[in-house]
């Protein structure tokens, strides 16, 4: 699995209490994506909106923890959502 997708999967695991979080997590774990761009192209509008909110939260957390690698990796996906 792509490193960026690995970070994304881990971040999504923190949001499985939401049906949409479970849906996206299942998508990322059950299908093979070569990279984050391919994954983002397979999201519908509602999934992309939810993931956008998740990434904002997760990137703030990573910045507070001074985890710059995680912040960069998650930001790659975040930028693709626009």
MARMAR-633942 format. One record per residue (C-alpha): residue in three letters; x, y, z. Coordinates in steps of 0.1 Angstrom, whole numbers, plus 5000, padded with zeros to 4 digits. Layout:
N
(node ALA,(X,Y,Z));
...
***
This chain:
82
(node UNK,(5000,5000,5000));
(node UNK,(5011,5035,4992));
(node UNK,(5026,5053,5022));
(node UNK,(5002,5082,5020));
(node UNK,(4973,5057,5019));
(node UNK,(4987,5040,5049));
(node UNK,(4986,5073,5069));
(node UNK,(4951,5079,5056));
(node UNK,(4939,5045,5066));
(node UNK,(4953,5050,5101));
(node UNK,(4936,5084,5104));
(node UNK,(4903,5070,5092));
(node UNK,(4905,5043,5119));
(node UNK,(4900,5071,5144));
(node UNK,(4866,5080,5129));
(node UNK,(4849,5046,5126));
(node UNK,(4821,5057,5149));
(node UNK,(4805,5074,5119));
(node UNK,(4789,5053,5091));
(node UNK,(4807,5074,5065));
(node UNK,(4840,5068,5082));
(node UNK,(4833,5030,5082));
(node UNK,(4823,5032,5045));
(node UNK,(4855,5050,5034));
(node UNK,(4877,5028,5057));
(node UNK,(4862,4997,5041));
(node UNK,(4868,5011,5006));
(node UNK,(4905,5018,5014));
(node UNK,(4911,4984,5030));
(node UNK,(4891,4962,5006));
(node UNK,(4903,4976,4973));
(node UNK,(4938,4980,4959));
(node UNK,(4947,5016,4950));
(node UNK,(4981,5023,4936));
(node UNK,(4982,5059,4950));
(node UNK,(4961,5085,4967));
(node UNK,(4950,5101,4935));
(node UNK,(4933,5069,4923));
(node UNK,(4916,5065,4957));
(node UNK,(4903,5101,4957));
(node UNK,(4888,5096,4922));
(node UNK,(4867,5067,4936));
(node UNK,(4851,5088,4963));
(node UNK,(4816,5102,4958));
(node UNK,(4807,5137,4968));
(node UNK,(4795,5128,5004));
(node UNK,(4826,5107,5010));
(node UNK,(4849,5135,4998));
(node UNK,(4832,5160,5021));
(node UNK,(4835,5137,5051));
(node UNK,(4871,5129,5043));
(node UNK,(4878,5167,5040));
(node UNK,(4866,5172,5075));
(node UNK,(4885,5142,5089));
(node UNK,(4917,5154,5072));
(node UNK,(4914,5189,5086));
(node UNK,(4910,5175,5121));
(node UNK,(4938,5149,5117));
(node UNK,(4963,5174,5102));
(node UNK,(4957,5198,5131));
(node UNK,(4964,5170,5155));
(node UNK,(4996,5160,5136));
(node UNK,(5008,5196,5136));
(node UNK,(5002,5199,5174));
(node UNK,(5022,5167,5178));
(node UNK,(5049,5181,5155));
(node UNK,(5045,5150,5133));
(node UNK,(5055,5168,5101));
(node UNK,(5057,5136,5080));
(node UNK,(5021,5127,5088));
(node UNK,(5010,5162,5081));
(node UNK,(5027,5162,5047));
(node UNK,(5012,5128,5038));
(node UNK,(4977,5137,5048));
(node UNK,(4980,5171,5031));
(node UNK,(4986,5153,4998));
(node UNK,(4952,5137,5000));
(node UNK,(4936,5169,5013));
(node UNK,(4948,5188,4982));
(node UNK,(4934,5162,4959));
(node UNK,(4899,5167,4973));
(node UNK,(4897,5202,4957));
***
